[in-house]
Structures are given as structure tokens and as C-alpha cells.
């Protein structure tokens, strides 16, 4: 699988992955709750992603909850040697569409054990704290991840939904390998965090990488560039992210094979600097 721009892969610790991964949040039910409407299609999506060269798959215990991890373990384990499985802990799901942080060390220990079991792994390739918990000192949440890494159950550690200061604080405790924040053409509020990742050589994993699609109208610069490349606006939005930074690792998600194949087509698109600037200037 190729990737847009000169840098085709990125390192997660000592593992190299292609710079277009798969986010497994959408292989669940409505509201990211319960099983998918079409479980067999969800399984086909996972198999097809690997067939297309995706070797970074991101999930979380809160997706379902548990459903996404269970499907990944059922369909893909034992995993190909080059596939990196990333998951997250630290969020509770009291109901559909509801998310509540829980960064207590005892919860994170239990969450990790559950993830290991569902994913059929002895060690998580990349374990990420899903969200800082305002009720728990951040150093306590990060500290227990370091303990579990030292105990051999986590290979690499990442953080998610963080500020520059929280990233700095985490890096005083562990070697942070990735940051997963919301980021897209439409929402660049985490630009300072991205810049901090660039300076430190940390992978930046943008969630919701295509945004809401409001830039896809026929008169937008995004749509114009898409037409010139015989591509969809969503593909150009992903190619724009890949061009934006060499540490960018987008993880578009879907529950449909056709949509997956469309998203992965972005890996073969190379935007010129002029096209990249044209899209940015139209924001």
C-alpha cells in the first residue's frame, strides 16, 4: 500500500506501519452501542482492511462497549506479524451515545485485562489512555500505564484527547509513542498538539479525520481538487492530512467494505503543495 507524500510509513516504537490505518469504532451499533446491524459485513470490513495493506488497527474497550475488540479478536487473531493493534481504556459507557471518563488506576488495570482477553493478545501493541479524567490526577492514570508496561502487558503507550501541557506531563512519566486527538480539515484546534508531536517525532492519530463533510459542496476548493484527481472529497480530505504532516496517521472508519475501499484510495493520492495550500486557504 502506498501513501501520499514522500513518507509512506511511520514508527510506533520499533514497529513500522503504513500511514493510513483503520479506526474500528463504526463496526458497532448505533450510538457506538451494541453489535453492528450487519455483523458479517463488519467482519468482511476487517478482513478487507488487512487485504488492502492496513497494518494499524485502532479500537477501544468503550466501542460497543467491548464489541469492536471482540470482533477484531474473532476475525483477525492470530494476527499477521506486521499488524499493530492499538486499543484504549479509560472511558465508561453508561448508555448509547454516552461517554464518561474513568482514569482510576484500578479501572485501567481491569480495562487492560479485558482488552487482552477480547483481542486474544498477551501484550497490547499500543495502549492509549482514552481521555484525561478530571477527577483523577493525570500522573496517576499515566503512572499505572507505565506500571503495566513494565509488567509486560503493554508494548507502547499513547495518549488521547490531550492538551500540549498534558502531553508534556505524560512525557515526564513515559515514552509517549502516539497522540490521538480530533483533527481534520474542518477542525484544526489541536494544531499546537500536532506541532508538539512533530517536534518530538510522536505519531499523531487524528480521529474524525474526514470531519462532517460540510466542505464537500460543489463550489468548495476541496471538491474542485477532488474533481481534478477523479477522487471523492473524502479521499482528498484524507490526502490533505497525509500531506499536512509526516507524523500524521489517519484512521478513517466505516462498517461497509465499499466505503473502506474508497477511504483506502486516499493512500495513492499525492497532492501538490499548490493544491494543499488552495484547500487550506479556502477554510
Buried (B, 14 or more C-beta within 10 A) or exposed (E): BEBBBEEBBBBBBEBBBBBBBBBBBBBBBEEBBEBBEEBEBBBBBBEBBBEBBBBBBBBBBBBBBBBBBBBBBBBBEEBEEEBBBBBBBBBBBEEEEEEEBBBBBEBBBBBBEBBBEBBBBEBBBBBBBBBBBEEBEBEBBBBBBBBBBEEEBBBBBBBBBBBBEBBEBBBEBBEBBBBBBBBBBBBBEBEEBBBBBBEEEBBBBBBBBBBEEEBBEEEBBBBBBBEEBEBBBBBBBBBBBBBBBBBBBBBBBBBBBEBBBBBBBBBBBBBEEEBBEBBBEBE
